[in-house]
Amino acid sequence: MMHLKNITAGNPKTKEQYQLQSNLTSNGFIQMMEKLV
């Protein structure tokens, strides 16, 4: 979980990556991890 978060927490080069980063760090990311676990 941490390694994925570190990757997305890097330097967002575009607005798309920034939005993706914010989505991954929100409930969507938590729900995705719950599905994997």
Secondary structure, 3 states (H helix, E strand, C coil): CHHHHHHHCCCCCCHHHHHHHHHHCCHHHHHHHHHHC
